[in-house]
Amino acid sequence: MPLEAGLLEILACPACHSPLREEADELICTGATECGLVYPVRDGIPVLLVDEARRPS
């Protein structure tokens, strides 16, 4: 289930504060730095905890 456009506009990566983009059931950091963390979306709720994020494969 896609997130509302307004919500996605205000969300940012908690690690580096870069914008996020939605892909499948995940939010991906779009920062130019080496961050690139991938955050899960569970039951339509973004889990923006660095401890729950994974590095891209």
Secondary structure, 3 states (H helix, E strand, C coil): CCCCHHHHHHCECCCCCCEEEEECCEEEECCCCCCCCEEEEECCEECCCHHHCECCC
